Amino acid sequence: MRKILIGVVLAASAGLLSGCVALTPTPTPIPSEQLNMNWVLVSGTDGEGAWVKGSEGATRLTIDNGQVSGQICNSWGGDIDIEGSSVAITSIFSTEMFCTEPEGIMDREKRFLNDISLVTTVEIVDGFLLLSGGGVDLKFVAYL
C-alpha cells in the first residue's frame, strides 16, 4: 500500500512539474502608439564598441505605421516590421549628401545604417526604445 501511495504522489508531482516547465511565455505586442513617434539615440554599442561621444542627440529615428526614417547627415528611411518583440528593418535607403562636420559624421552615419539593419528585438523599458540583435544595442528616448 505504501509503495502505491508513493507512486501516486510521485506521478502527480511529475505531472504538476511538467506542466510548469512546459509553459512558454508569449511575447506581448508593443502597442503602435508607443512606437509611432520620434526617437533620438542616447547610447549604443556594436562590434566596434561604444558609440562615439557626440553621436547621441544627433542620430534621430521616426517610426510611423510600418515606416522608419531619420537623419544624421543624410535623410534615410526603410520599412519596419514588428511582431511581438521581434523587429526587422529592411529596404534601407539614404540620400547621398557629403557632410564634413562634425568630424567623422559620414563614418558614424554608415555605421548606424549598418547597425539598424541588424537589429532583431524591440522593447520599451522605462520609456526607452531598445533595439538589439546582431551584436548591436541601441537605446533611444522619445522627443517632440
C-alpha positions in Angstrom: 0.0 0.0 0.0 2.8 2.3 0.9 4.6 1.8 -2.5 1.3 2.5 -4.3 0.8 5.8 -2.4 4.4 6.9 -3.0 4.0 6.1 -6.7 0.8 8.1 -7.0 2.3 11.1 -5.2 5.4 11.0 -7.5 3.3 10.6 -10.6 1.1 13.6 -9.6 4.1 15.7 -8.7 5.8 14.9 -12.0 2.6 15.9 -13.8 2.4 19.2 -12.0 6.1 20.0 -12.5 6.0 19.1 -16.2 3.0 21.4 -16.6 5.1 24.2 -15.0 8.2 23.6 -17.1 6.3 23.4 -20.4 4.9 26.9 -20.1 6.5 29.2 -22.7 6.0 33.0 -22.3 4.3 34.6 -25.3 5.8 38.0 -26.3 3.5 40.8 -25.5 2.9 43.0 -28.6 4.0 46.6 -28.2 1.1 49.0 -29.0 1.9 51.1 -32.1 1.1 54.3 -30.2 4.1 53.5 -28.0 6.3 53.2 -31.1 4.9 55.6 -33.6 6.8 58.7 -32.6 10.2 60.5 -32.9 13.2 59.0 -31.1 16.7 60.2 -30.5 19.8 57.9 -29.8 21.1 58.2 -26.3 23.6 55.3 -26.3 24.6 52.4 -28.3 27.2 49.6 -28.8 28.1 47.3 -31.6 31.1 45.3 -32.9 33.2 48.4 -32.9 32.4 49.2 -29.2 30.5 52.1 -27.7 29.1 54.8 -29.9 31.3 57.8 -30.3 30.5 60.7 -28.0 28.6 63.3 -29.9 26.5 60.8 -31.9 23.9 60.9 -29.1 21.3 63.5 -29.8 22.4 63.8 -33.5 21.0 60.5 -34.5 17.2 60.6 -34.9 14.7 57.9 -35.8 11.0 58.2 -36.5 8.6 55.2 -36.6 5.3 55.7 -38.4 3.0 52.8 -39.3 5.4 50.4 -40.9 8.0 53.0 -42.0 11.1 54.1 -40.3 13.1 57.2 -41.1 15.6 59.7 -39.7 18.5 62.0 -40.4 22.1 62.1 -39.4 23.8 63.9 -42.2 21.6 62.4 -44.9 17.9 61.6 -44.7 17.3 57.9 -44.6 14.4 55.5 -44.4 13.1 52.0 -44.7 10.4 49.5 -43.8 10.0 48.3 -40.2 8.1 45.1 -39.4 7.3 44.5 -35.7 5.7 41.3 -34.4 5.6 40.9 -30.7 9.2 41.7 -29.6 10.7 40.8 -33.0 11.7 43.6 -35.4 13.1 43.7 -38.9 14.2 46.9 -40.6 14.6 46.4 -44.3 14.8 48.3 -47.6 17.0 51.0 -46.1 17.8 53.9 -48.4 19.6 57.2 -47.9 20.2 60.5 -49.7 23.9 61.0 -50.8 25.0 64.4 -49.5 28.5 64.7 -48.2 28.9 66.3 -44.7 32.3 67.4 -43.3 31.0 68.4 -39.8 31.1 67.3 -37.2 34.2 65.4 -37.9 33.6 61.7 -38.7 29.8 62.2 -39.3 29.9 60.2 -42.5 31.5 57.2 -40.8 29.0 57.3 -38.0 26.1 57.5 -40.4 27.4 54.4 -42.3 27.9 52.6 -39.0 24.4 53.5 -37.8 22.6 52.4 -41.0 24.5 49.1 -40.9 23.6 48.6 -37.2 19.9 49.4 -37.6 19.7 46.7 -40.3 21.0 44.1 -37.9 18.5 44.6 -35.0 16.0 41.8 -34.3 14.5 42.7 -31.0 12.4 45.7 -29.9 11.5 46.6 -26.3 10.1 49.6 -24.4 11.8 49.7 -21.0 11.3 52.6 -18.6 10.2 54.8 -21.5 13.3 54.0 -23.6 13.1 52.3 -27.0 15.7 49.5 -27.1 16.7 47.9 -30.4 19.1 45.0 -30.2 20.4 41.9 -32.0 23.2 41.0 -34.3 25.8 42.4 -31.8 24.0 45.8 -31.7 22.3 47.5 -28.7 20.7 50.9 -29.4 18.9 53.0 -26.8 16.6 55.8 -27.8 14.4 58.3 -25.9 11.3 59.9 -27.3 11.3 63.6 -28.3 8.7 66.0 -29.6 
